[in-house]
């Protein structure tokens, strides 16, 4: 029968597992981070522009109806 671990034993086992899993992570290099950041910035700008245009169009359509 397996010996039951106490609080500190479970905590140590958890951190050993975390360390083991972090060694398996495929960390991105600088070029990948830069290109992914650029994609995110361009996407956010595009979405802001699209939502802003839709908001402006709807405001111009609805404002005369309620005035």
C-alpha angles and dihedrals in degrees: 000000000000118000112247113240121228125226095280093045091052091046092051091047090050093053092046088053091048091051091049093050093047089057088060094054116111100222116204120244125233094268092052092048091049094049093045091049090051091051091051093048093048091047092050092049091049092050092047090051093047095048091044092053092047090049092049092048094048092046090053091049098045100039095069091048095057098038 
